[in-house]
Amino acid sequence: MSVVVDEGLEALARRFAMDKDFAVAGPAGAQLRLYRDDQGCLVLGGDVETFGKPLLVDFVGGRVGHRRRFGGGRGQLVARACGLAKGVTPSIVDATAGLGRDSFVLASLGAEVLLIERVAPIAALLEDGLLRAQGDDEIAVIIERMRLRHGDSSRELEAIVVDSGHDPQVIHLDPMFPHREKSALVKKEMRLFRELAGDDDDAPRLLEAALDVATHRVVVKRPRKAPPIAGPEPRHRLEEKTSRYDIYVHRSLTAGS
């Protein structure tokens, strides 16, 4: 197995995939389940009207596959924010990995990425997606640059990084925020995440931990009109129509740095 996961995460995925439901209370008593679908993918879902389609991690097809082929390479906002440029490919920690979409983009552009996810069922989805993606020869090369750890970055970031042997020049953060996208599907997906993780009230502590660990910069993804995380002022901002990155700089990223 070339995907590196922390001890016990594979067992975690298997336990959640059993017939016994993993359930949490949702609106009006709704429940979420983690189970295997007809294709053998680990999925997380509940009432479709409340949460939309079940979540799964797919690094081969779907929106991730489309973004890999047509997303714009190093011109994408996340790549520019993380400092990927000609001759510069930093090592990155995605400390709030979620479904791994940004991590995959960065890995597809050549970066070594350590993914950290604190919500156990989401970490299990990530692990399942990484393992399945190894079956695709083209994608497997990208997956080799992604390593996964289950843990709470706001409390354990330095310890996780040290234990992994990763040397992060850049730390990427995307804390939970009440997004305002118009898409009902996106809203339902975010609702499902919030049922499991809640809002990231500890975002200031997460930012502080990231600033202590990153050698070069910390980048924080935010809705374009949202306030910055409480704490030091970002040095730079990059914006697009709906999103922006607040960039906190320790020192410049250069070729060979």
Steps between C-alpha positions, in 0.01 A plus 500: 500500500655832396237724659629598844232522769527516874472178697140395549344707222454203272324316783292813557378491141415131524309550824294783356428293188333219695125450504477692826426861421718781612231754583485856625194706574404750232207734437168347604672182614676434168792259508822461306635158402844390384473191280616332178298574187432258214840578345682430825578866570482623857229769511346725762139600465160550650165639396545631144262792551705615798856410402497446124681210336729284713858620527792298374857579401574444132842612376456348154172630358232754586582860580852414616582327173358791301698751704820302448457513123353847454552692827780726384814340644719727710280795411231373740438709809609228745824441308586868484419548869721205598787642297523247218685677222760429235781318677321514838304202635476525880417222743150554635284397793125516440406525867122497438489247218123443471436296185854563376413696188752781550763252618455300182538810282825589676631143474405486132724805449796322659476596869552251783189542715423378852124489557365532855130446572356500850149361429536123505232413240642757256850363557363154423349630173835655410689180566254301291532750212881489514506121497254471210691761296809279506326277247529770233857514362485870415351607833716265709804717423322796659375298797861405578554865596209500750519371857210495743483541875193501726528763775405845623729762345393768746640293788747254348640661185864510603493146640331360188747674271801381700367144513437498124851619415350768277680837484227753412598818325133590452195420711159519334192567714134496401306535828127443502306817430128563426540524122238679291524319166178492302527131411259295709727196457799683644290624790385146576857371482612770741206418725615139516853609592366730769295220654825311558750776568304805605640847432873542552482722807864415567617654171718763677682222686536308175653803329739553791611136485552520125708816529721323754560197276519635141849609397395736218128581491150419618208541260140518618207443265199722567180607328589823320303732730567319828711663771851360556562264788563687825872546548783658304420680177577309179784637290323445167160404361406325178136520389271348244124536455389303806820407685819656625821397672650689791877447488727524803867511403807406706740508207492480122472177309779473245643224283705274723366649825 
